Amino acid sequence: MDRKPWVKIPSSWIEKGRLKNLKWTIGGDGSDKTAALMGLVVIAHSANEETGIARVTYDVLCDVTSLSRSKLSNGLDILERIKVVERMPEGRSTYKLASYNPQLGWAKLPFKSMYSGGKITAFEDFSLRRSSELDAMKLFFLFVARRDRNTNVANLSYDKISEYSGVERTKIKTAISLLAALSLVYTEQVPSNKSEFGVANAYRVVGVDSTVHMGTRGRSLDANDFDEE
């Protein structure tokens, strides 16, 4: 697998708030929903840039994500149910990113930075027993989709994060802290467009346009560049 810095992934389903369909319920299938988003990452990494079709075996998906075959299968069922992935568009071991269009409606998903020794490093620490892992994965995809191409950060208030993702306000900080600990997303302080001397939190996806951040662009950006939602 040729690891580019990033790959294209459809983002309209995230913009439409469909992450809210993935809820953690006590005694339910929350761990399967976490597995679904983990599997989606690898399918996107494996997809053809023109067609959005990935050719990848169960063995590879399990190895890269550190998921069991049964947990991966449950996750793929969920991706199909919420119409994010189509299964077997070209036979066995093929998956298509639903609504894929290489010209529009896509976001940059980090690729190369997520791997070490053939596995996605962050996923090796997942137990699939904590709701915070599902929350973190949902926010990871949200920040990928809402990343501003000029500032290279997603500038969202907690209210908007909750509105898009369904993650409760009281659980957002824990999820963001987990993303930071896993080196998937970093929080940056940016000028607030709501207060002359204030600052706001914005979220930078690790591995996407890595040279563009507050350390390299800070002096050339002002509050007008950061349109907090």
URMO-V574919 format. One record per residue. PSI is psi in radians with two decimals (NA if undefined). NEAR is the number of other C-alpha atoms within 10 Angstrom. D_CENTER is the distance of its C-alpha to the mean C-alpha in Angstrom with 1 decimal. Layout:
PSI_NEAR_D_CENTER, PSI_NEAR_D_CENTER
This chain:
2.09_6_20.0, 1.95_8_20.1, 1.85_14_17.2, 2.88_11_16.5, -0.65_16_14.7, 2.85_19_11.9, 2.87_21_11.8, 2.43_24_11.6, 2.37_29_9.5, 2.43_23_11.0, -0.09_21_9.9, -0.60_16_13.0, -0.53_16_12.2, -0.77_20_9.6, -0.55_15_12.4, 0.06_11_14.9, 0.33_15_13.6, -0.11_16_13.1, -0.42_23_10.5, -0.30_15_13.8, -0.26_11_15.2, 1.51_22_13.4, 2.50_20_15.8, 2.18_20_17.1, 2.41_10_20.8, 2.18_8_23.4, 0.14_7_24.8, -2.57_10_22.4, 0.57_16_19.6, -0.69_21_16.8, -0.57_22_16.4, -0.61_23_16.2, -0.64_28_13.2, -0.80_30_11.4, -0.61_29_12.7, -0.81_24_11.6, -0.55_22_7.8, -0.79_24_9.0, -0.63_24_11.2, -0.64_21_9.0, -0.82_21_7.5, -0.64_19_11.2, -0.77_23_12.5, -0.70_25_10.6, -0.50_25_11.9, -0.10_22_15.3, 2.52_21_15.7, 2.33_17_18.6, -0.43_16_17.9, -0.64_11_20.7, -0.38_12_20.4, 0.22_23_16.8, 2.27_24_18.6, 2.39_23_17.7, 1.82_16_20.6, 2.31_17_19.6, 2.84_13_21.6, -0.73_14_21.0, -0.75_11_22.3, -0.78_13_19.9, -0.74_22_16.8, -0.73_19_18.4, -0.78_15_19.4, -0.65_21_16.1, -0.24_22_14.2, 0.47_20_17.4, 2.65_23_17.5, 2.84_14_20.9, -0.70_14_21.9, -0.70_11_22.5, -0.69_19_19.1, -0.76_23_17.4, -0.77_18_19.8, -0.69_16_19.1, -0.73_25_15.3, -0.63_24_16.2, -0.70_18_18.7, -0.77_21_16.1, -0.66_22_13.9, -0.70_16_17.3, -0.66_11_18.6, 0.14_14_15.9, 0.74_14_16.5, -0.52_21_13.1, 2.41_24_14.8, 2.30_19_18.5, 2.51_20_20.3, 0.84_14_23.2, -0.43_13_23.5, 0.68_12_25.7, -3.00_9_26.8, 2.59_11_25.8, 0.48_13_22.7, 2.52_18_21.1, 2.47_26_18.1, 2.31_22_17.3, 2.02_24_14.2, 2.48_18_15.8, 0.49_18_16.9, 2.26_22_16.1, 1.98_16_18.1, -0.17_16_18.0, -0.47_8_19.9, 2.87_11_18.0, 0.51_16_15.1, 2.82_18_12.3, 2.88_22_9.8, 2.06_20_9.5, 2.19_24_6.9, 2.57_25_8.6, -1.32_23_11.0, -0.73_17_14.3, -0.29_18_13.4, -0.18_21_11.5, 2.61_15_14.8, 2.16_11_18.2, 0.54_7_21.0, 0.02_12_19.2, 2.73_17_16.6, 1.95_21_13.1, -0.81_19_14.6, -0.63_18_12.2, -0.35_19_12.6, -0.37_13_16.3, -0.04_11_16.5, 2.37_17_15.1, -0.31_10_18.1, 0.35_18_16.7, 0.01_11_19.3, 2.32_13_17.6, -0.45_18_16.0, -0.48_22_14.3, -0.73_25_12.1, -0.76_27_10.9, -0.76_26_10.7, -0.75_26_8.7, -0.68_24_6.0, -0.74_26_6.4, -0.57_25_6.6, -0.87_21_3.6, -0.63_21_2.4, -0.80_21_6.0, -0.59_24_6.7, -0.81_27_5.4, -0.61_22_7.6, 0.12_18_10.2, 2.23_22_10.8, 2.28_17_14.6, -0.35_12_15.9, -0.86_11_19.1, -0.31_20_18.0, 0.41_22_14.7, 2.76_27_13.4, 2.04_25_12.0, 1.57_27_15.2, 2.40_22_15.0, 2.86_14_17.5, -0.63_17_17.1, -0.77_14_18.7, -0.66_14_16.2, -0.80_20_13.2, -0.69_19_15.1, -0.75_15_16.2, -0.68_20_12.9, -0.42_24_11.3, -0.01_21_14.5, 2.27_26_14.1, 2.52_14_17.6, -0.72_14_18.5, -0.24_10_20.2, -0.08_14_17.2, -0.79_21_14.8, -0.74_14_16.5, -0.74_15_16.2, -0.73_22_12.5, -0.68_22_12.1, -0.66_16_14.9, -0.74_19_13.3, -0.70_24_10.2, -0.74_18_13.1, -0.53_12_15.2, 0.06_18_12.8, 0.70_16_12.6, -0.63_21_8.9, 2.39_24_9.6, 2.51_18_13.2, 2.30_18_15.1, 2.57_17_17.7, 2.17_13_20.8, 2.77_23_21.6, 2.38_22_24.7, 2.41_20_24.8, 0.15_17_26.0, -0.20_13_27.5, 2.32_10_29.8, -0.69_9_31.8, 0.19_9_31.5, 2.97_12_28.3, 2.78_15_24.8, 2.76_19_21.4, 2.42_19_18.1, 2.80_23_15.4, 2.11_24_12.0, 2.18_28_11.6, 2.11_25_8.7, 2.34_19_10.8, -0.09_19_12.0, 2.08_21_11.8, 0.99_15_15.4, -0.38_12_16.3, -0.11_11_19.8, 1.83_16_18.9, 3.13_14_18.8, -0.47_17_21.3, -0.51_9_23.5, -0.39_9_24.1, -0.14_14_23.9, -0.80_13_24.9, -0.36_8_28.5, -0.02_8_27.8, 2.57_14_25.6, -3.06_13_26.9, -0.52_18_25.9, -0.39_11_26.1, -0.33_15_23.2, 1.65_21_20.9, 1.52_15_20.9, 2.36_19_19.5, NA_11_18.7
